[in-house]
Amino acid sequence: MNVIIAEDDFRVSGIHEAYVTSVEGFQVVSRALNGKELRSSLKAADVDLILLDIYFPDERGTDLLMHIRSEYPDMDIIVISASDEPQDLLIAKRFGVYDFLVKPVSKERFEQRFANITAPRLVSSLVCIYRSGC
Amino acid sequence: MKKMKIRTRMLLFFTLLSSFLFIIFIIAFASIEVDNTRSEYEQLARQTANTIGYMPAIADAVAIQDQEELEGHIDRIRLQVQQPIVSVVDDEKNVVYHSLDLNAQLSPSDEVYDRTIMFGSYQNNSELDEMSIQIIAPVYQQMADNGERLVGAVSVEYPRETLMSSIADKFIRLGIVALISLAVLGTGVVLFARNIREDTLGMEPVEIASKFTERQAMLESVKEGILAINTDKKITLINPSARLLLHHEEDKILLIEALGLHDVIQKETFVYDEERTFNGYPLIANLRPMYTNKRLVGAICSFRYKTDMRQLQLMMDQMKSYADGLRAQTHEFKNKLYVIMSLLQLEQYDEAIRFVQEEAIVTDQFLPKLNRIEDAGIQAILLASMGKAAEKNIHMVIEDRSSLSPTHIPISSMTIMLGNVIDNAIEAVQDEKQKNIGIFMTDIGDDIIIEIEDSGVGIARDEQHLVVEQGYSRKGSGRGYGLYNVESTLREYNGSLEIANSELGGACVSIILPKKERGIGS
């Protein structure tokens, strides 16, 4: 699965990349440090999953959610942020994110969430093939 | 002690007053009525005695002592004059007729008829104290030669019981009228009190007085101007804040027109937060018609300076922005912990140690600088601003030479001054490649000097005097109040604002404030 890491702190972004690549079947195709970079990365690459932070220097991740959902409705999103504000959780839930992880997240928990994400995707792929051959 | 209700008080007052008046009236009436009754009965007794004394049939009957004849005549007369006691004696003082006792006789010592029988005198033997009336008249017989002969005397007497009964009867009738009057008065008082309460919206006078005092205090304390007019367009209410706008008598009419109170009365419309202008002052006004019992009685308007509201809004925005800044700092801290934890989990121990050391150096450098700013309010503003800047990857530093003792400027004013300038600097660099902001502050000398410089595009020299004007902005409409508010607030503290070019490449904004409070606003 192709993953984009959207995180404004380059150190955290590097850590997320290390976590993602440690899980079999996932590879990082791009790292975006702000909203503008994320939008252009989404256009440039074939992406299955976004690891999205909430706070960027130029815009909020919750605003980006609206853009992602309207342009890429089938894309999976995991929000990973230091924010645990109810408003952010509510917006994330409304836009149907796969998960909302509050920092700090342990490596084990990170890998566990990634391992889980493949299962429903496999099932939905099989259902898709059965129904219409997509 | 709880005061009685107005209705109860009025009822009590009118009852006492009317009772007192009735008593006075009854005493006076009784006195007059007793006299009148006596006079009436006296006159009646005199007329009756005269009538009997001059009746030829009576005189003839007395002369021949015909009792039956006398009884027939006198009883008919008595029936018409309220049944007095009548007695007739002949010239020998023999009782010829007595209405109570036909066999009554006078004792030889009884001299009551003597003067009448001897001299033909009229006698009035009424007893003033006893309330009894007795009139004695002579009885004359007409002779053939047209002469008269005294043949006896007639006594007409009204006893005390008759007079008292007559007076009592009048008093009973008067009492009934008095009671009906009292009942009518009581009902009138209740209705009148109710009518007053309707006019006073169901409130007691003591409540009205209390509300009036509260209203006066409220009107004098609110910062908003309040103005009310009646349907004749006359001002019925104006508070001190509104009066500040009036410099001449004619300003009253102009203010009413400027606020649009006439339209509110004509169209009976409600107006919320609409902008009005009076003498060049922008005002935000709320207007509404006033009704009493669904009848339009006038209109009222509350207003305040638009700039006041904008300033308040800006301050609230600043506070919210600081809360965001502090939130950002918390997230930054969590991120750093997350980095350390993750590096350890990834077994990148050297990287983790280096990261901790770097952070320690930053903290070692930052904290002493922050601690040299001893004003707690400014410290808070700087901390929040730094959090906000860090979130936008802006490098904000406090210059090494900075130091500041606690100032006399309240945090609300400092928020407007320092907060706005730092916000401007953050906005100026957030889209630039180089995102640097430098802050320097000192109170060496007589003034407090705060300099904020940035690496943005800067402000052209010929534009520098324009940026402090209200509404001037390069950032689009609805902006251009930040530096205007900064300068307005600075003026309150006799301070000044200077704008120059910065060594960082952008603007350098200096806030200069007199260190000591030298007559604020003077």
Contacts between the chains, C-beta under 8 A, distances in Angstrom:
chain1	res1	chain2	res2	distance
A	8	B	391	7.9
A	8	B	393	6.6
A	9	B	335	5.6
A	9	B	339	7.7
A	11	B	339	5.0
A	11	B	355	7.2
A	12	B	335	5.8
A	12	B	338	6.4
A	12	B	339	6.0
A	12	B	342	7.9
A	15	B	338	7.6
A	15	B	339	6.4
A	15	B	342	4.1
A	15	B	343	7.1
A	15	B	346	7.0
A	18	B	342	7.8
A	18	B	346	5.4
A	19	B	342	7.5
A	55	B	328	6.9
A	55	B	331	6.4
A	55	B	391	5.6
A	57	B	391	6.7
A	57	B	392	4.0
A	57	B	393	5.1
A	57	B	394	7.9
A	57	B	430	6.5
A	58	B	392	8.0
A	58	B	430	7.6
A	58	B	431	7.9
A	81	B	331	7.7
A	82	B	330	7.3
A	82	B	331	3.7
A	82	B	332	7.9
A	82	B	334	4.0
A	82	B	335	5.7
A	82	B	338	7.5
A	83	B	327	8.0
A	83	B	331	6.4
A	103	B	334	5.3
A	103	B	335	6.5
A	103	B	338	4.4
A	104	B	334	6.6
A	104	B	337	5.6
A	104	B	338	3.9
A	104	B	341	5.0
A	104	B	342	7.5
A	105	B	338	7.3
A	106	B	341	7.3
A	106	B	345	6.7
A	107	B	342	7.0
A	107	B	345	4.3
A	107	B	346	7.1
